Amino acid sequence: MTEPHPLLACFTDAAHGRFPTCDGGVTVLPPLPGGLEASVAFTGHAVIATALDATEVHAGRPDGFGASLAPDFLRHLAGPEGTIGVTDATLTTRGTGGTPRLAELGYEAHDHPRVLHARALRTGIKVYGDERGLITLADGLAGRRELSIELHAPHHGSQGRGRGLLADALTLVPAGEPLFAAVSPGNARSLRAFLACGFTPIGSEVIIRPQRSAER
């Protein structure tokens, strides 16, 4: 059995209220599977999963007070041709279990743009939903259990559909099991829905697909 990536323990600990020391420091971890890397910011401490060694990481002058997500540092990590993802708020809550209130959808749902995006970053994806929208549940960053949501016709206003769909999605996860989501802070409507359903911010993150010059 493959050992879990050490970043998973950081997320799990944070979900239980145990955070890295607020010392302005940076912890460097190995790269993630699938050619991905990440810069994760907690309060006063950064955790960076990368193939670069610690000396190369610190040459980009990250710190635990925000510099680990600065554009110049992220480009330093990614290399000149690498892909830098958006900065997302890292949220967590617990599953509620009970009788599942959403049905798993068939393969036709796997061509939806939200699902295709999830497949580029996650594994073990399952898709659920109804007339309100889609939910994906998957093994996400560092193997954490991760949820994403997409409403049908969101430009018409959610009218509570997003919150209802999220609440129903929590029944798909065993009671008490940590669940995570990555939400862009600029998507204020979505962020409000997650917070209203009991998700708590624990940090922020950027996923990177590096492409570095051969001499590195």
N, C-alpha and C positions, 0 to 999 in steps of 0.2 A: 504494500500500500504506500502511495506517495505521501511523504511528509507534507503537512500544510505549510504554506509560505508564512514566514514569521510576521508579515504585515497583518495577517488574519488575527493574530493574538492582540495586536494593537487595537483593531476595530472591536473585537470581542470585549477586551478590557474596558474600552471607552463606553461600550453599551451598558456595562455594569458600573459605570461611574468611576473607573480607575484609569486615570489619564497619565501620560508621560509627565515627568517633572517639568515644571514651568521654569526653565533655566535659559531659554534662548538658544538651546543647543539643537544639533542636527544628528539624527541617527541614520546611518547608511545601511541599507539591506540589499540582498541580492535582487537581480531583476525578476520580474514576474514571468509566468509561462506565456507562450505565444508571442514572444518578441515585444511584450509591453513593459513599460516602466511607469513610475508614478511618483508624484510629489504630493505628500499629504501633510497638511498643516493642522496641528492641534493647538490649544491655547499655550503659547510660550514654548512650543517644541515642534520641530518638523521631522518627518520620517520620509526618507527617499529610497525607493527601490530602483536600482539601476545597475547596469553592468560596469559603469565607471568605478574606479577605486575611490576610496575616501579622499585621497589627495586631490584627484581631479574634480570631485564634487565640490570640495571646499574652495577650489580655485575660482569657482563661480560666485563665491561670497553669499551663500544662503545663510539664513538664521531662522530661529524659531519664532520671530516676531513679524513674519510676513514676506521676508525676502526670498523664501523658498518657492513662492508663487510669482515672483517678479518676472516680467517678460524676458529680460536678458538672461536670467538664470535658467528659465525653462528652455530657451534656445540653446544655451550651453549644454544642457542635458540632452536635448533632442539631436543636436548636430545640425549642420546647415540645411540638410534636406529632410530632416525628421518632421513628423506630424505632432503638433501640440493640440490636445483637446481643450475644451472649454473648462473654465473654473466652475466647479459645482460645490454646493453645500452638501456635506455628508450628514445624512439624517439616519436615525435609528428608532425603532420601536420594538414591541414584542407581538408575536402572533397571538391571536385570540382562540384559535382552534374551534372545536365544536363542529356542527354540521356545515360543510362547505356551501357557500351561498352563490358561487359562480361555477359554471361548467367549463371544462377544458374544450377548447376549440380545435377544429380539424386542421389539416395541413394547408388548407386554403388561406388560413390566417397568417401563415408563416411568410407570405410574400408582402405583408404590410410593412411600410417603411420603418415603423417603430420596432418591429420584430427583426428586420434586417439590420438595423442599428445595434440591437442587443446582441445579435449573433456575431457581430464584428468584435465584440468585447467580452462576451460571456459564454458560458457553456451550460449544457443541461437545461436548455430553455423550454419552458412550457407556457402556453398562451391560454388565457381565460378571458371571458368577457360576455357581454350581452349587448342589448341595443344602446347602452350608454357609451361603451367604449371597450378598449382592450387593456388587459393586465399581462405583463410578462413576469414570471418568476424564474430565476436562474442562479447559477453559481457565478458571482460577479468578481469584482476586484479582490484578489488574494484568496478567492474561494468563499467569500462571504455570501450569505443568502440575500439576494437583491431583487427589488421590485421596481418596475417602471409602469407608467400609465399613459394612455393616449385616449382622449375622448373623441367620439365621432362628432364632426361639425362643431369644434370648440369655438369657432368664431360667432356662434349663435349665443354664447354665454353658457356657463355651466349649470346655472340654476340648481346648484347642489348636487349635480350628477357626479362630479369628481369626488366629492367627499363620500357620497354613498358608495361609489365603486371601490374606493380605497378601503372603507370600513368592511365591505364584503370580502375584499381580497385578503384581509387579515385572518379570515376564517380558514384560508388555505394553508396557513402556517400553524404548526402545533402551538398550543398555549404556552407562553413564556419563552419561546424560541426567539433569539434576536433576529431582526430583519432590518435591512439597510436600503437606503435609496440615495441617489445622487441627483440633486435638483439645482438647476441654474437659478441663482438669486434673482436674475432679471425676469424670470418667469414667475412673477409675483402671484398670479392667480393659482398656479400649481403649488407654489411654496406655501401659500395660506391654507390650501386644502390639506397638504401633508401635516402641517402643524396642528390644524383643527382636529385631525384624526389621531393625534397623540405622538407623532414623530417629534424627536428632539434633535437639534443640531449638535454635532460633536466635533465638527471640524470642517475642512474644505479640501478639495483634491483636484488634481489634474492628471489625466492619463496621457502618456506619451508613447508614440511609436518611433523610436530613434532611427536615424540613419546617419552614421558618422563617417568621416573620412577614413581611408584605409590605414593611415599612419597612427591612428589612436590605439 
